[in-house]
């Protein structure tokens, strides 16, 4: 698996950690998309098992919300399996990249915006490590409110304790959540391992091939 691209350190340190991360992705979005582009049709290696389980759990004609869609490779796979995906992203560079591919992406900031819905599933892969910890409980409540009864939530998160200057570079197979899901929402995680790095990085999404 190709290591995740490091995000450059933001030059303006006055903003929140969330804003600095978004600004970093604005600068490297297309390089990141190239690094993580599928080599063949199919689900990404690190998230594939979770995405397939999610597709199996969504009823025919169902809809999913993807937050932090990035280049859109995961949404491409889910849509190829017959599930409609509302793609959302906060970084304009990723929105523009997907527009060039003919994909519509709604601008959405998960730290402040409502998620809409109801959806049969919510997908948040390699996203929450970029959100300040104090803001995560409110986001999870919005996920629960956005899901239909019986809906599912797929989230990729870091595994273990992560200190400043650590980054996710690979992931282990999908495993069930342990108390991390919103109320009444089945939740699966794709936990990532850690390696040293100078700044945060999204977990790579290289296709299994």
C-alpha positions in Angstrom: 0.0 0.0 0.0 1.3 3.5 -0.9 2.0 5.5 2.3 -0.3 8.5 2.9 0.9 11.8 1.6 2.0 14.2 4.4 0.0 17.4 4.6 2.2 20.5 4.6 2.3 22.5 7.8 0.0 25.5 7.5 1.8 28.8 7.5 -0.9 30.5 9.5 -1.1 29.0 13.0 -3.8 31.3 14.3 -6.7 29.2 13.1 -8.1 26.1 14.7 -6.6 22.7 14.0 -9.6 21.9 11.9 -9.2 25.0 9.7 -5.4 24.4 9.4 -6.0 20.8 8.2 -8.5 22.0 5.6 -6.1 24.7 4.3 -3.4 22.0 4.0 -5.7 19.8 1.9 -6.6 22.8 -0.3 -2.9 22.9 -1.3 -2.3 19.1 -2.0 -5.8 17.8 -3.0 -4.9 16.8 -6.5 -1.6 15.2 -5.6 -3.4 13.3 -2.8 -6.1 12.2 -5.3 -3.3 10.9 -7.7 -1.6 9.1 -4.8 -4.8 7.3 -3.8 -6.5 6.7 -7.2 -7.8 3.2 -7.7 -5.6 1.0 -9.8 -8.6 -1.0 -10.9 -12.4 -1.0 -10.3 -13.2 -2.0 -6.7 -13.3 -0.9 -3.1 -10.2 0.5 -1.4 -8.0 -2.0 0.3 -8.3 -0.4 3.8 -12.0 0.3 3.7 -13.2 -2.3 1.3 -14.6 -4.8 3.8 -16.5 -2.1 5.7 -17.9 -0.6 2.4 -19.1 -4.0 1.3 -20.8 -4.7 4.6 -22.4 -1.3 4.4 -23.7 -1.9 0.9 -25.1 -5.3 2.1 -26.9 -3.5 5.0 -28.5 -0.8 2.9 -31.9 -1.7 1.3 -32.4 -1.6 -2.4 -32.6 2.0 -3.7 -31.1 3.3 -0.4 -29.1 6.4 0.1 -25.9 7.1 2.0 -24.2 10.3 3.1 -20.5 10.5 2.8 -18.7 13.2 4.8 -15.1 14.1 3.8 -15.5 12.6 0.4 -12.1 13.7 -0.8 -11.4 12.6 -4.3 -14.5 10.5 -4.2 -13.1 7.0 -4.8 -15.1 5.4 -2.0 -18.3 7.0 -3.1 -17.6 5.7 -6.6 -17.5 2.1 -5.3 -20.6 2.5 -3.2 -22.5 3.9 -6.2 -21.3 1.1 -8.4 -23.1 -1.2 -6.0 -26.5 0.5 -6.5 -26.5 2.8 -3.5 -27.1 6.6 -4.1 -24.4 8.7 -2.3 -24.7 12.3 -1.3 -21.0 13.4 -1.5 -20.0 16.2 0.9 -16.6 17.8 1.5 -15.3 21.0 3.2 -12.2 21.5 1.0 -13.0 23.4 -2.2 -10.1 21.8 -4.0 -11.6 18.3 -3.6 -15.0 19.6 -4.6 -13.4 21.1 -7.8 -11.5 17.8 -8.4 -14.7 15.8 -8.3 -16.6 18.3 -10.5 -13.9 17.8 -13.1 -14.8 14.1 -12.9 -18.5 14.9 -13.4 -19.4 14.4 -9.8 -21.5 16.8 -7.7 -20.3 17.4 -4.2 -22.1 19.5 -1.6 -19.9 21.8 0.6 -20.4 20.7 4.2 -18.5 21.3 7.4 -19.2 18.5 9.8 -18.2 20.6 12.8 -21.0 23.1 12.3 -23.4 22.1 9.5 -26.6 20.0 9.7 -26.3 16.7 7.8 -29.8 16.5 6.4 -31.3 13.2 5.8 -32.7 10.8 6.6 -30.2 8.4 5.2 -29.8 4.6 5.3 -26.1 5.0 5.9 -23.4 7.6 6.8 -19.8 7.1 5.8 -16.9 8.9 7.5 -13.6 7.4 6.4 -10.3 8.9 7.6 -12.1 12.1 8.7 -12.6 12.2 12.4 -8.9 12.3 13.2 -9.0 15.8 11.7 -11.7 17.0 14.0 -11.0 18.4 17.4 -12.0 15.8 20.0 -14.4 18.2 21.8 -16.4 18.5 18.6 -16.9 14.8 18.0 -19.8 14.0 20.4 -22.0 16.7 18.7 -21.1 15.3 15.3 -22.1 11.8 16.4 -25.4 13.0 17.6 -26.0 14.7 14.2 -25.2 11.3 12.6 -27.7 9.6 14.7 -30.4 12.2 13.9 -29.6 11.9 10.2 -30.0 8.1 10.0 -33.3 6.2 9.4 -34.2 3.6 12.0 -31.8 0.7 11.4 -29.4 2.8 9.5 -25.6 2.2 9.7 -22.6 4.3 10.3 -19.2 3.4 8.9 -16.2 5.3 10.3 -12.4 4.9 9.9 -10.5 6.0 12.9 -7.0 5.8 14.4 -6.2 2.8 16.5 -4.7 3.5 20.0 -3.3 6.7 21.4 -2.1 9.3 19.0 0.1 12.2 20.0 0.9 15.4 18.1 3.1 14.7 15.0 1.7 11.2 14.4 0.0 10.2 11.2 -2.0 7.3 9.9 -0.3 5.5 7.0 -2.0 2.1 6.8 -5.1 0.3 8.1 -6.0 -3.0 9.5 -9.2 -5.0 8.5 -12.6 -3.6 9.5 -13.8 -4.5 13.0 -17.0 -3.8 14.9 -17.3 -0.5 16.9 -17.0 -0.8 20.6 -19.3 1.8 22.1 -18.4 4.4 19.5 -21.6 4.4 17.5 -24.4 6.9 17.8 -27.5 5.6 19.7 -29.3 2.9 17.8 -26.9 3.0 14.8 -24.8 -0.1 14.0 -21.3 1.1 13.6 -18.2 -0.4 12.1 -14.7 1.0 12.2 -11.6 0.5 10.0 -8.9 1.2 12.5 -5.6 2.6 11.3 -2.1 2.0 12.7 0.3 4.8 13.4 3.7 5.9 12.1 5.8 9.0 12.6 5.0 12.0 10.6 5.3 15.8 10.8 1.6 16.5 10.1 -1.7 14.7 9.9 -2.4 12.6 6.8 -5.5 10.8 5.6 -5.3 7.0 5.5 -4.5 5.9 1.9 -7.3 4.5 -0.1 -5.5 2.4 -2.7 -7.7 0.0 -4.5 -7.2 -3.7 -3.8 -6.8 -4.5 -7.5 
